[in-house]
Amino acid sequence: MLFLHDIYHIIGMEQDTSYKLLKNIDTPEDLRRLGAGKLPEVCKELRQKIIDELSRNPGHFGSSLGVVELTVALHYVFKTPYDRIVWDVGHQAYGHKILTGRRDEFCTNRKLNGIRPFPSPEESEYDTFTCGHASNSISAALGMAVAAKKHGENDRHVVAVIGDGSMSGGLAFEGLNNASATPNNLLIILNDNNMAIDRSVGGMKQYLLNLQMSEGYNRVRFKVSQMFHKWGILNEERRKSLIRFNNSLKSMLVQQQNVFEGMNIRYFGPIDGHDVTTLARVLKEIKDMQGPKLLHIHTTKGKGFGPAEKAATIWHAPGIFDKETGERFVADTQGLPPLFQDVFGNTLLELAQQNDKIVGVTPAMPSGCSMSILMKAMPERGFDVGIAEGHAVTFSGGMAKDGLLPFCNIYSSFMQRAYDNVIHDVAIQNLNVVLCLDRAGLVGEDGPTHHGSFDMAYMRPIPNLTVASPYNEHELRNLMYTAQLPDKGPFVIRYPRGRGVLVDWKSPFEEIEIGKGRIIKEGKDIAVITLGPIGNLAEKAIARTEEETGKSIAHYDLRFLKPLDEDMLHGIGKKFQRIVTIEDGVLKGGMGSAILEFMSDNGYNPIVRRIGLPDKFIQHGPVKDLYRICGMDEEGICKVLASF
C-alpha cells in the first residue's frame, strides 16, 4: 500500500505541480531578483514543496512549515552566503535547504548518502553551523559577528534564528548575556511558536506569550537614532546610556520589564511571522542598526497544513501521509514487540504506583521517551523542564537529595550536554537518580548529531555510577525495578531507539544483582561478550557461524558496564584465548576497552577483537544500513567469527 501511495504521489506531483517561481530559484540570488510582490507566491510554492516531499519521504514536518515566510524573507533581505544565517534546532531548515541549491536533491533528505537531516557546513556554504542540538545559535552567531568585526568585514550581517522552545536552554541565555556585553551587530530572530516538539513549558513560554511592544514606537525610535547618528551626537557609549534610560522609561510607561532590553539588546515585535512582506520590510529597516537586536515573531507550527496546525506534536515528524486528506499511513504493529520507549513509559508508571517516592523528569521529550504515560496518569509526579538537559539532571539531584527518587530520561546524544551535572550534582554526592538514556547507539535517519555513540565511553570513568544495558524488554523492566530499590545510588540504564524482541514483554519484577552478567550460551573455541540489545543480533550470528564453520562459540551478556562482573570475566580469561566484544557504541573507551583493561590488569593475554562504532562520525540512514557499514550487522559479525 505504501509503495502504491508513493508512486501515486510521484506521478501526481509531475502532472499537477508546476512550481512556476520555485523551479527557477537555484540560489538565493535568484530569489533576490524577484519583486517583493512575488514573495507570497514563493512562500506558497515552497510550503507546497515541503508538503509534497515529506508526504512520501518522512522527516521533520511542522517546524519547517512554520518558518516558510521567515526563510524566504531572510534570504531575500540578506546576501547569503556572505551574510550568515545560523539556524537553531535545524529541523526548521527544510525551506532553507530548498532555496539554497538543494531543491532537486531534497527528495533524498535523510536517506542513506542523501542530503543531511540538519544543516551542516560540510554539505553547503549556506549552512553556517551544525545545529542538530538546540540553543547554540546565539553563541555561534555571536562568535561569527565578532570574527567579522575582527576581519574588518563591517558589511557582513549575522543572524541567529532561535525557536521551537530553544530559548529555554541555558546556553541561549549564556549567549544573550555575552551578546549584551560584547561589541557586535548581531540580529537574533526569536521564532515564538509556543512549541518544542511537545508544547513549550516554563516561565519563558508565559513571558513570550505576554510580551507586547509597539511596532510604531520602534519605528519612531529607529528614525530618531538614525538622525542622532547623522548629527554625530550618538557615539557608542552615549548610545548604550540612552538605551538604558529609554528602556527604564518604557518599562515604567507600559508597566512591563522586557528581559531582552534589560540586557541592552534592542527588541522589536512581536510581529506576524507569516506576513512575508512585513517581515522583509522590518528586516531591511533593522539590519544595519548598530548593536545587538532581537526580532520577536509569532508563528504557527505546521502553518498551511490543517492537520499539522491542530496537532503540532503528532505532526512534528508524522511519517508518510496523504497530502490531500491528511491521513497518516501508520504501519500495523499488532503482534510486534513494543518500542523500548513504551516499555520504559509503562514500567515507570507501574513502579510509581508501587513507590510513592518516584517522579519523572524529561527535557522537553515527554512523548518521545513515553514519560507522557506517567504524566497523564499522575501529572503531579512528572516534570517537563523544557530543552534544558543540565537543569534536568541537577533538578533531579536536588529532589533525590531530599528523599524523592527521580527517573530522569534524556536521549543519549543530548545527555552529552549535561555531563558536568552528572558528575558534580549527582555522582559526587552518590544520589539515587536513575538516568535513563533513550536512543542509545545508532538512531538512524537523524544522523551524527543524534546517534547515541558516546555514552558508554563518557559514563564509564565516573565513580559511584552503575551503568547497565538490557538485553531485552524483561531486562529493562528488571533494571528499572532494581534501580529504584533502596541505596542503589546513581544508576544509568541505556537502551536503543526502536523495538525490542519480546511480544510478551510484561513480566513480574525481579531484582538483578548489581554487576552480575549472565551466560547465554556455552562454547569452547571463542567467547563473545555483548552488552545490551545488540546481543540478540550476535545470538543469530553465533548460531549461523557455528552451523557454517563447526566452531563452538560461547556467548556472555555483560549486562553491566560498571561495575563489571569480575567473576565472569576471570572465568573467560582463564578459559578462552579468543574473545570478541560487540557493542553499539564507540570502540574507543567503550565496553571492549573495559574488557581489554580487565584482561591486561589481571595477567590474561587473549586475542581480543572488538566490534563497534569506528573513530568517526557515522552518517544518517536506516540503522540496518549503518550497522552494515560499521561491520556490526549479522554478516559483519559472522565474518569476524568465521575468520577468528
N, C-alpha and C positions, 0 to 999 in steps of 0.2 A: 504493500500500500504506500509506504513512504517513497519507494522508488518511483511509482507512477505519479505520486504527488510532485516529486522533484522534476520529472520530465514535463509534466503539465505546466509548471511554473516557468521552466526554461523556455518552452515554446511560447507560452503566453507573453513572457517578457519581450521576446524578439518581435512578436507581432504587434503588441499593444503599446509598448513604451518607447517613446522616441527620444526623451531627454534632449530636447532641442537646444537648450543652453548648456546643460551639463556635459554633453558629449563633446563640446568644443573647449572645455576647461581642462587643460592638461597640467597647468600650473597656476598658482595664484595670480601670476602676471596676466593670464588670460581673463581671470575674474575681474581684475582691476581695470581692464579696458572697457568693461560694460558700464552703462549709465546706472546711477543709483536706483532708477525706477525699475531696473531689471532684477534687483536683488530679491524681492519677494518671490519671483518665479524661480530663481535659482534655488532658494530655500525649499520651495515646493518640490522641485525635482530631486534635490539632494535627500530630502526626507523620504521620498518615494523610493529612491535608490537603496537607501538603508533598509527600508521595509522589504523591498523585493529580494535583496540579497540574504537578509537574515531569516526570511521565512523558510528558506531551504538550506542555509548554511548557518547553523546556530552560533550565537555569540551574545555579547552584551548589548541589549536592545534599547531599553528605556532611557538609559543615561545619554546615549548618543542622539536619540531623537530630541531630547530636551535641550540640547545646545546647538541645534542646527543654525538658528539665526545668529547666535553668538559666533559660531565658527566662521560663517560667511562674512559677518561684519569685521571680525579680526583680520582675516586675510585680505579683505577689501581695503581696509584703512592702513594697515601696517605692511611694510615692504619686506615680507618674509621671502627667503630665509635670513636676509641680513638682519632684520628685526627679529627678536627672539620671542617665541610663544612657548611657555613652559606649562604643560598640562599636568594637572593633579589627577589622581585616580584615572589612569589612562583609558578606562572603558568608556570615557566620554568622547574619545577622539576618533571615532569611525568617520565622521564627516570630514575631519581634518585630513585623514589618510586619503579619502576620495578626492579632495581638492588639491592634493599635493603630489600628483603624479602616479597615484596607485588606484585610480578609478577602475581600470580594466583588470587589475590584479586582485581587486577586492574580493572577488569570488573565491580566492584561495586563503582568505583570512582564517587563521587558527589551524589550517590544515598542515600536515607534515610538509616541510620545505616551502610552505606558502608564506604570505606576509604575516608579521608577528601580531599577537593579540593586543599588545600595548605599544605605544610609541617607543622607538629605540633609535639612537643616533647611528647604530650600525646599519639600519635599514634606509634612513633618509636624512638628508641635511635639514629637512624641515622639522624633524623630531629632535628637539634640542637637548632632551634629558630623558633618562629612563624613568618611567613613572608607573610601575606596577603596584607599588605600595602608596598609601595615602599620606598627605600632609607635608610632602617635601618640596612643593613647588615654590613657596615663598623664599625659603632658604636658598634653593638652587638659583632662582631668578635673581635674587639679591646679589649672589656671587657673580652672576653674569653682568649685572648692571655695574657693579664695582669694577669688574675687569674692563668693561667698555670705557669707563672713565679713565682708568689707568693707561689704556691704549690710545687715548685721545679720540675715541670714536663717539663724539658727543651727539652725533645724529642717530645713533643706534638706540632703538627703543626696546625695552624688555618688559614682557607681560607675563604675569603668573595667573593662571586660571585655576581657582580652587573651588571645590564644591562637593556635592554628594556626601555631605557630612564630614568632610576632611578638616573643617575648621575646628572640630572637637579634638583633634590630635595635638598633643603638646608641642610637637615640632613646629606646627603652624604658628603658635604663639611665640616660640623662641625666634622664629624668623621675623615676625612682626616687631618684636622688641628690638632686634638688631637693626631692622629697617628704619625704625624711628630715630636711631642714634647715628647711623652711618650715612654720609652724603651719597645720595642716589636719586634717580628719577624713575624708580620702579612703579609700574602700574599693576595693581592687584585687582583681578576680577573675581568677585565673590558670587558664584553661581548658587543661589539660595533656592533649593527646590524641596526643602524640608525632608530630604531623604538621604540615606546612605544606600544600603541595599534594603534593609528594613527601614522603617521610619526613624528619622533622627531623634535623638533624645538629649535631655540635659538643658542647662541654663542657656547655653549659646543658641540653641534652637529657639527658645522662647524669646531671647533677646532680639534675634533677627526677625522674628515674626512681629515684634512690637516696634521695631526701629522705623521711624518715618522722618524723612527730610524733604525739604522743598527744592525741586529742580530749579524753579525760578530764582530762589535765593542763591543757589550755587552758580547759576549763570551770571548774576549780577556781581557776585564776589570775584569770579574769574575775570570779568571785564575790568573791574576796579584794580585788581592785582596787575593786569597787563598794563594799565595806564600808569600805575606807580613805577613799574619796571621801566617803562618808556621814559619817564621823567628822571630816572636814575636815583630815586629816593628809597627803593626797596632792595637793599642788599640781602645776603643770605641770613645774617644774624638778625636784622630787622624783620625779615620775613618770618623767622621762627617765633620771635617775640609777638608779632602781630597775630600769627596763627593761634598762639596760646591764649592771648587776650580775646580774640574773636571766638574761640571755642568756648571759653568761660562765659562770655556774654550770651552766646547762642544757647548754651545749656541752661542758663538762667531764664531766658525768654521762653524756651519750649519745654522747660521743666523736665529735661531728659539729658542724661550724660551719654555721649557717644564714645564707646570704648576705643574706637579707632582714632578719632580726633583727640581723645585723651592721650594718645601716644604720638601726637603730632603727625598723623597720617591723614591727609586730606580725604574727606569722604564725599561721595556723590551717590545719590539714589535714595531709595530703591527705584528702579525703573523696570518696565516690562521687557523681559529678556526675549520675548517672541515678536517684538516690533523691530525688524531688522533695519528699517530706515532710521528710526530714532537711535538705535544702538550705534549705527555707523556715524551719525551726526555727533552724538555725545563723545564717542571715541576720538573723532577728529578734533573736537573742542578741547579735550583734556590731555591729549597725548603729549603735547610739548610743554605742559606745565612742569615747573621745577619742583623737585622734592617727591617723596613717596606719596602715592594716592591710591584710593580704593574705590572701585565702582561696584555697587551692590545691585545685582539684578535678580528679579524673581522669574523663575522658570517652572515648567511642569514636566516632571519626568514622564517620558512616554508621549510627549506632545505630538498630536497629529494622528495618533492611532488609538481609537476609543478604548478598547480593552486594556491597553497599557496605561492610559491615564487613570482608569478606575482601579486597577490592581497593580500598582507600580512594583511591589515586591515580587509578585509572580512573574512579571514581565521584565525583570532585571536581566534575566537570561532564560528565556522561555523555551528554548529548543525549537524544533520545527513547528511551523504553524501555517494555517491558511490565511493569506494576507487579505482575502476578501471577507471572510466570516469571522476571523479572529479565533477560530477553533485551533487549539493546541493539539498536536499529534503526540499523545503520551503513550509510550510503549506499555504493553500489557506485562505487568510484573508479577502477576499471580503465579504462585508456585516457585518463584525465585527467592534466593536468600535475601535478607534485608540489607540495606545500606548500613555500614558501620555507624554512621552518624545517628541513624534512627535507633539502633541498639543502645547507643550511648544515651540518647534522649529518654527513651522508655525506661532504661535501667536507672537513670538518675532519679526519675520520678518515683520509681518503686522504692529506691533506697531512702529518698526523702520522706516518704510516707512512713518508713520504719524508724528513721533517725531525725529528730526534730532540730538537730544542730546543722544539718546540711543545707547549704544555699548554693545557688548557681550564679556564675559571673561570666559574661561574654562581652567582648569589644565589638559591638555592632553586628554580630552574626547569629542572632537567636534562631532564625530559620535555617541558615547554612549549617549550623552544628546541631540543630534539633533541640537546643535548650528551650525553644518555644513550647515544647511539650510540658516542661516544668512550669514555665511562666504562665501558661494558660490555666493549668490546674492549681497552681499556688503562686499567684502573681506577687505576693509579698516576699517570696523567697527566691526570686530570680531577678538579676540585675544586668541590664544592658547599659554599659558605661560609655557607649559611643566608640569612635575609632581612636582608642587610647589604650594600647596594649600594656605599656609600662604601668599606667594607673591601674589597669585591671589586676595586675599581679600584686602591686603594693596594697591596693584596696582589699584584696583577698588576704594578704598578710595581716593587715590590721584587724580584719574580722576573726582570723584564726588566733591572733594574739589574745583576743578576749572571748574565746570559747566557742566560736562557730566553726563549721567545717566546710570551707568553700571548695567547690569543684569549678575551677577556672578553665574554661575551654577556649583555646586560641589556636588558630591554624599554625602548623609547624613553621611555615615561612614567616608568618607575622610575629611569632614568638621571638624571632631574632631581635626585634625592636625592644624587647623587654628583658634582655639578658642581664643587665646590671641589676634590675629589680629582683630577678630570680635569686641572684647571688646575695645582694645586700639586704633585701627586705623579706626574704623567705628562708634561704638556706642557712645563712649565718645564725639565725635565731631558731633554726630547726623547727619551723612552724608547720603544722599539719594542713598544708594546702595541697590539693590534688590538681595537678596541671595536666589537662587532657589535650594532647596535641593532635588535632584532627588534620587530615590531609598530609600526613607524614609520608615521605617518599615521593615518587614521581606522580604528579597530578594530571598530566595530560596537556590539553589544549591551551591552558593558561600560561604554560611555558616557564622559563627560568626564574622569573620573579616570584612565582607561586609554588614551584617544586619544594617539597619539604626535605631537602637534601642533607641538611647540616645538623639536625637536632641531636643525633646520637653523638656526633663529634663534639658539639659545644656543651651538651649536658653532662657527658661522661666525666669531665675533670672536677665537677663541683662537689665538694664534700657535703655530706648529710643527705644527698638526694638518693632516692630509689628510682631507677629508670627501668621500665618494663614495656614489653610489646606483646599483644595477644596473638596467638596462632589462629584463633577463630572467634566467633561470637560468644561462645560459652566462656572462653578465657577472658574476653573483655569484661563480661559481667562479673566474673570472679575477681579479676584485678580491681575493678571499681569497688566491689564489696570489701576486699581486703584493705584497700587504701583508706576506707572510712572507719576502720576499726581503731580502737584507742592506741595512741602513742606510735603511730606509723611514720610521723614526720613528713617532710615534703616528698611527694610521690608523683612521678611523671609517667603517664601512660600514652604511648604513641600508637596511632593506628591510621590506616590509609583512607583515601577517598574511594568510594565505590562499595561494591557488595562483598559480603563475606562468602562463606561456603556452606552454611548450615541453614536449611529451610526451617527446621525445628530449632530455632535459636534460643527460645526461652527455657532456661534451666534453673534448678534450685541453686541458691548461692552456696559456694564453698570457699573457705579461706585458703589462699595459696601461700605456702611458706616463702617468706622473702628470700630471694637469692637462690631459689631452688628450680633448676631446669628439669627436663624430662627426656627420656629416650623414646623416640617414635618408632625406631626400628633397629634391631641388632644387625651387625655385619662384622667382617674381619679384615677387609682389604683397605677401605677408605672410610674415614669419618667425615660426614657432612654436618656442619654446625650452622643452624639458621636462627634468625631472630624475627619473630613477627609473622604476619600472614604470607610472606613470600615463601615460608616453609611449605605451604600447600603446593606451590609450583615446583619446589625442589622435590617434594614427595613423588610427583609424577615423573620428573626427570630421573630420579633414582630407580624407579620401577622400570622405566624404559631402558636405561643403561644396563641394568642387571640382565634384562631379557636379551639385549643385543650383544653383550660382551661376556656374560657369565660372571662378572665381578660381584663380590659381596660387599655391600655398602651399608654402613650404619648411618642413622640419622638422629641427630640430637636437636631438640628445641631448647635454646638457651633460656628463653622467657625473660630473664633479667640481664640487662647490660651492666647494671650496677645495683647491688653487688653481684659479682659473678658467682656461679656455682663452682666453687673451687674443687669440691669433692668430685664432681662430674668431670671437670677438666683434668684433674690429676689422673683419673681413670683413662681418659682419652690419650693423654700424653704418654702413659705407660704402655698402652696397647697399640697405638697407631703411629706409623711413620709418614702417613699421607693424610692431610687434613684439608678440606675445602670449606671455606666460610662463605655464606651467602647473606647479603643484607640489602635492603632498599634504602641506601644512604651512601654518603661519600666514603670511599675506601680510606682516605687519609684521616686517621683519628677515630674511625668508627669501630664497629664490632670486631671486624677482622684484625684491626690493630690491637684491640684489647686481648684477643686470643694470642697473637704473636708475643705481646709483652708477657703474658702469663707463662707461656711455654719457655721463653728465654729466661725469665726470672726464676723459674723452678728447675732449670737444667735439662729441659726436654729439647730435642733437636729434630722435630718432624719437618717435612717439607710442607709448607702451607701455601695454598693457592686461594686467593681472595676474589670473590665475585661481588661487584657492587658498582657504584657510580664512579666514573673516572674523574680525574682532576680537571674538569672543565664544566662550564655551564651547559646543561642539556637543553636542546631546543624544544619547541612546542610540537604537539602531535598526539595521536592516540597512545595511551600507555603501552599497549601491546607492541606498537612500533618502536617506542622509546626503549622498552626492555630489549627488543631485538638489537637495536643499535648499540646498546651498552653490554650486550652479551649476557643479559640477565633473564632471557626467556628460556623456555624448556629446551629449545635447540642449543642455545649457548651453554646452558648448564650441562647438558648431555655431552657436548663436545669436550668440555673440561674434564668431566668424569671419565670419559672413554679414553682420553689421551694421558691420563694421570697414572 
